[in-house]
């Protein structure tokens, strides 16, 4: 038995197909999904989404969102999802370095929080991009 999985962003359907298992970044930590999972709705965090299908694994950097699991169907709605082969490491590294430099300057709490989120997103993107080199 397989899961039917859809990963949707405002711009496109990123993934629409079968899966044997998922590893999803929930707000309270990562959780796995296998066929016949109990129905649930969960808020998602910035993190790495792993979709495993037979002998292939797909990795996406997602930017939070929500997922619904019901009757072997999983729908993930997120602001952005980038597959490992879509990530430009050089641009992400430059963004990460710039954000880290700005951490040393005097910032208001709102700016500091935004920088921390930028650093977290960049770190996840770099982690996901490593999968294409394996």
C-alpha positions as CSV (number, residue, x, y, z in Angstrom):
1,X,0.0,0.0,0.0
2,X,1.2,3.5,-0.9
3,X,0.6,7.0,0.3
4,X,-0.8,9.5,-2.2
5,X,1.2,12.7,-1.6
6,X,0.7,16.3,-2.8
7,X,3.1,19.1,-1.9
8,X,1.6,22.5,-2.9
9,X,3.0,26.0,-2.9
10,X,1.2,29.2,-4.0
11,X,3.1,29.0,-7.3
12,X,3.0,25.3,-8.2
13,X,2.4,21.7,-7.3
14,X,5.9,20.6,-6.3
15,X,5.2,16.8,-5.9
16,X,2.1,14.8,-6.8
17,X,2.6,11.1,-6.6
18,X,3.0,7.9,-4.5
19,X,5.3,7.4,-1.5
20,X,6.2,4.6,0.8
21,X,7.0,7.0,3.7
22,X,7.5,10.6,4.6
23,X,9.6,12.5,7.1
24,X,8.0,15.9,7.8
25,X,9.2,18.8,9.9
26,X,6.4,19.5,12.3
27,X,6.3,22.5,14.7
28,X,7.0,20.1,17.6
29,X,9.7,18.2,15.7
30,X,10.0,15.8,12.8
31,X,7.5,13.0,12.4
32,X,7.2,10.0,10.1
33,X,4.2,9.0,8.0
34,X,3.6,5.4,6.8
35,X,0.6,3.9,5.1
36,X,-2.5,3.7,7.4
37,X,-1.3,6.6,9.5
38,X,-3.9,8.0,11.8
39,X,-5.8,11.0,10.5
40,X,-4.2,14.3,11.6
41,X,-3.6,17.9,10.8
42,X,-0.3,19.5,11.7
43,X,1.4,22.8,11.5
44,X,4.8,22.6,9.8
45,X,8.1,24.3,10.5
46,X,11.0,25.3,8.3
47,X,12.9,22.1,7.6
48,X,13.7,19.2,5.3
49,X,10.8,17.1,3.8
50,X,11.9,13.6,2.8
51,X,9.7,11.6,0.5
52,X,10.7,8.0,0.0
53,X,9.3,6.0,-2.9
54,X,10.7,2.4,-3.4
55,X,14.3,3.0,-4.3
56,X,14.2,6.8,-4.7
57,X,14.3,9.5,-2.1
58,X,13.3,13.1,-2.7
59,X,14.4,16.0,-0.5
60,X,12.7,19.4,-0.3
61,X,13.5,22.5,1.9
62,X,10.1,23.7,3.0
63,X,9.1,27.0,4.6
64,X,6.5,25.9,7.2
65,X,2.9,25.4,6.4
66,X,0.3,22.7,7.2
67,X,-0.3,19.1,6.3
68,X,-3.3,16.9,6.4
69,X,-3.1,13.1,6.6
70,X,-6.3,11.2,5.9
71,X,-7.0,7.8,4.4
72,X,-3.5,7.4,3.0
73,X,-3.6,10.8,1.4
74,X,-1.1,13.4,2.5
75,X,-1.5,17.1,1.5
76,X,1.3,19.5,2.4
77,X,0.7,23.2,1.8
78,X,3.8,25.4,2.3
79,X,4.9,28.9,1.2
80,X,7.9,27.4,-0.6
81,X,9.5,24.1,-1.4
82,X,12.8,23.6,-3.2
83,X,14.1,20.3,-4.4
84,X,17.8,19.6,-3.8
85,X,18.7,20.1,-7.4
86,X,16.9,23.5,-7.5
87,X,19.1,25.1,-4.9
88,X,21.9,27.5,-5.8
89,X,24.5,26.8,-3.1
90,X,26.6,29.9,-3.9
91,X,23.6,32.3,-3.6
92,X,22.6,30.6,-0.3
93,X,26.1,30.8,1.1
94,X,26.3,34.5,0.2
95,X,23.0,35.1,1.9
96,X,24.1,33.2,4.9
97,X,27.4,35.1,5.3
98,X,25.6,38.4,4.9
99,X,23.1,37.5,7.6
100,X,25.8,36.3,10.0
101,X,27.7,39.6,9.5
102,X,24.6,41.6,10.3
103,X,24.2,39.6,13.5
104,X,27.2,41.5,14.9
105,X,25.6,44.9,14.4
106,X,23.2,46.6,16.7
107,X,19.7,45.4,15.8
108,X,16.2,45.8,17.1
109,X,14.5,42.6,18.3
110,X,12.3,42.4,15.1
111,X,15.4,42.6,12.9
112,X,17.2,40.0,15.0
113,X,14.3,37.6,14.7
114,X,14.2,38.1,10.9
115,X,17.9,37.4,10.6
116,X,17.6,34.2,12.7
117,X,14.9,33.0,10.4
118,X,17.0,33.8,7.3
119,X,19.9,31.9,8.8
120,X,17.7,28.9,9.6
121,X,16.2,28.9,6.1
122,X,19.7,29.1,4.5
123,X,20.9,26.3,6.8
124,X,18.0,24.0,5.7
125,X,18.5,24.8,2.0
126,X,22.2,23.9,2.3
127,X,21.4,20.7,4.1
128,X,18.9,19.7,1.5
129,X,21.2,20.6,-1.4
130,X,23.8,18.1,0.0
131,X,21.5,15.3,-1.0
132,X,22.0,15.9,-4.7
133,X,25.7,15.2,-4.3
134,X,25.2,11.8,-2.7
